[in-house]
């Protein structure tokens, strides 16, 4: 049974997760999302932006399925059963299209980690975000210990993780965890409209910008500078949008 629905709105792909009753992400759903992201990755000529939404009222992705994790801990599943979840994190970061997480309600643990792997995050006024794994004797297991420090800074991330805190939307906005807070009423439509403003931008610039921004977190200064220069020069010669704009510029 599928828990993800893929829709297309022009160059925007919308992926909606609905797994009753509380939108908890099991291993099968993670593998399904990875499959869909691979499909989208190969449609970069048609799809420019991806939007992730929750399809159960009050939840984005509540958290990873603790029962699945416990089965791994008891040896009933091999550790590589978690690979689908890790594949999702990798794909969200690595596919050419920017991915936007639209958080309406709870996004704890694995749900927050999926959002953190996205390029952008927006939230409704009832969003509640956090990495409370320490509370149940675990740690974040899908890169939040790194990504959250990159997003909100080391001090705030350590406070959030070590104190197992969760944050309401306005506090998440203040920290920079999300880019914007939208009303609960009509959130889905507003999130789609927000994502469409990004999808209207030229794909050449969007894809290159995502690559360069990500590389800035992974490469040393010189390596990043070389990549940025390379992509910038490629766009000068290959970007049709830039060529048309330059032709219109008064001399």
Steps between C-alpha positions, in 0.01 A plus 500: 500500500636840401528772764634763260310686228688675220329792324623737232424872478694608194870481593416440870481145636293459819563196721240450773547247782189351661534207739225485758459565780799729569721510190780296654768412246559125479784341306276403209380860461858626507594258222197614301603865535852415387358331189290805417793737549714292264221523245483878541879529479486364146229750399703814554405621153134512616507538880682797651385492865365237741258571787455259792168517687327304773162352411375427855357796691744636757806314373782549251691180578451437870823302544661173393315181593640399840375143457708460183803643679445262792494203261844605375618535860378148584668353193173409331601726210852556372646847540485547123121504534554866589658571162171623352490779756864592438437491125221757547733735688767465231255552214336806653843661522638375169225509235535808278158640590460713815267325746266694730360351821158645588451423870142517627502346847744256656845430355713332765802272475509341156233742376718794593803330344318462170408869514860595584625313192274719282626821343228716659248463780175686558254442783143560607424682823432166672829338394701331774856401410776330694761231552389347831672160453708536819170488689454136397864396538610556140671768294397642162608232254462664158743793511310748715802526729678661204220658300333674792830666591531621140144634500465668840858512625697277739383654828129491415528150353675364807236658721223347289646148486657467845187633671268301270306817423221555250415839355182673390493672163590853610801375698611287204475811279704705746773236500503472119374141510223605259489783247139610543191433712163486324145481641354158579185580304574432136855388574521241224394746229728769642795259514444398138483866395821569697676211328375613159683832542822297515395273213457806275873571518733369225606141562861569396548748781297301754686175447845660494421707809389192695817315400724791597325570830525135602865481397572800721417282800705202384811631322789702631524867403714444191297203376176691535644807328609288203158337467317832530722657232454198270119503527485878464704490177288213367183702556652803324542290188202263521213676674242606239319708763817698572574547130152643438528731803844621394370574147229724649739699721558856372860576405 
